[in-house]
Amino acid sequence: MTAASAIPDIAKARRRAASALLLAALCLPALAQAGIGVAGARHLLSRTGFGANPAQIAVYAPLSREAAVDRLLANTRASAATPPPAWVDEAFERPGQPNLSEDEKKALQKLRAEHAVELSGWWLNEMRYTSSPLSEKMTLFWHNHFVSALDKVRSPQLMYRQNLLLRQYALGNFGDMLHAVARDPAMMRYLDTANNRKGQPNENFAREVMELFTLGEGHYSEQDIREAARAFTGWGLDRDERFVKRPRLHDDGDKLIFGQRGDFDGDAVLDLLLQQPAVADFITAKLWKAFISPQPDPAAVKRLAAGFRNSRYEIKPLLRAMLLSPQFWNSQGQLVKSPLELTLGTLVTFDLSPPDWRALAGLNRQLGQDVFAPPNVKGWPGGEAWINSATLLSRKQFLDRIARDAAPARNAFALPDGGMNEMQGREARINRLAAAGLRSLKLQPDEWSAIYQIRSAQDAAKFLLALPPANPLPDSLSGAQAIAPLLLDPVYQVH
């Protein structure tokens, strides 16, 4: 039995276990009094993962805030459980390889596009079935922080390796991760570090490592960037796309960076960056925006950043302190769900799985969050930017299709085949998969509400919404009848 064919059986087993758990433990009023309750558990699991079904919520509901957060952090993992695509360790053609015929170039472009679609599906499958959604949420956070994108890297294999690296360090030490990412081949391609050499320093990585990765704007000078670029000269990739230092290409002259003078190399520059007080503030504020609210509390950020700095940039203690802050527990409904939070969260909540994960990748691309392909070096802006006239319609169509078993997926996912470049071809394949693969996603409201004992509209709202529905429901509705209007309620778009 393959991993893919085993998924339906796993899902059935989980539903049976969930039903047994609820029969034994779902005394919801008592649980709410004893611990964080249903609302608190739903809030915690939604923010630190991708949705939660009622059984998962019931596990956390009787716990105190501290016990619930510690349980989450204790179960994190540094590696993916989903088997990767078969080609990830295969040798691959280097971008721009000379002496290829036009037919060979087209074949290579087609193969890369197919691998890119498969890689996206692999990660979404991991997000859906992982035993530690927080690990995937943090991997996604760092993917949008240390941005690389497939359109420039042009190697699905290197993007896969970078994904493994980000997961390895996702809840570890930020300083260690910074050093590792700086040497990551995908990053070196994306920000041109591999082409940085003495006499011709490339400033791309030096600029972004300060502005986007560590300090933020206003905490460095143009001279710091120029001198840091000289320090990174000589870093490159060998024929197997592995990091290598080339001493003859390194500028070994003195550099003046952050007021300090010396023969700094790339690692020394990273250490100088980590000595700057602004680093802890910058990372803490960014995590705050991802997990709590769009507007960080300056005093709270200062306090949390001081602890982050004193721990020498250990991520897990920072996240623990943030999740235990009163601001976190009072922030229900303040964040717009990202496309992945909306789509995967809905699947998790209702125990659904698409027949082809690449189809879900296509939908998320249409909604604006194509994994392994952030829009630019700044990544996805998030927040209210997730919703515009086009994406709001697609978000509603997705929810309507699930909630009401609506008309088949519209042909809006399709693109013509003729005259496409590599990325356009990839987009067309993803979009066709989305159109075909999402037709069979069907929610069974009666079965779901029966398994989880969701008897009333009020019970359903408690599990599905962060705030009371914008459109109040009649008391006469059953739990099953309330699911469709709750999914289509504007409040379902936030968490």
KAJOHU-V981677 format. One record per pair of residues at least 24 apart in sequence whose C-alpha atoms are under 6 Angstrom apart, sorted by the first residue. I is the first residue (numbers start at 1). J is the second residue. Records with the same first field share a line. If there is no record, write none. Layout:
# KAJOHU-V981677
I = J, J
This chain:
# KAJOHU-V981677
18 = 55
19 = 451
31 = 61, 62
34 = 62
35 = 61, 62, 63, 64
36 = 61, 64
37 = 61
48 = 134
49 = 133, 134, 137
50 = 341, 344, 345
51 = 345, 348, 349
52 = 348, 349
53 = 349
76 = 132, 135
78 = 167, 168
82 = 126
88 = 157
109 = 422
113 = 426
116 = 156
121 = 357, 358, 361
138 = 170
139 = 166, 167, 170
144 = 379
147 = 377
148 = 187, 190
149 = 372, 373, 374
150 = 372, 373
152 = 190
153 = 186, 189, 190
158 = 186
171 = 315, 316
172 = 314, 315
173 = 313, 314, 315
174 = 313
194 = 235, 236
196 = 233
197 = 233, 234, 249
198 = 233, 249, 250, 251
201 = 229, 230
203 = 229
214 = 279
215 = 278, 279
224 = 257
227 = 255
231 = 264, 265, 266
232 = 265, 266
280 = 305, 309
281 = 305
292 = 328
293 = 334
332 = 466, 495
333 = 466, 494, 495
335 = 494, 495
336 = 383, 494
337 = 493, 494
339 = 364, 367
354 = 441
356 = 437
359 = 433, 434, 437
362 = 430, 431, 434
363 = 434
367 = 391
402 = 442, 443
403 = 484
408 = 439
409 = 435, 439
445 = 480
446 = 480
449 = 480
454 = 479
455 = 479
457 = 482
465 = 492
466 = 495
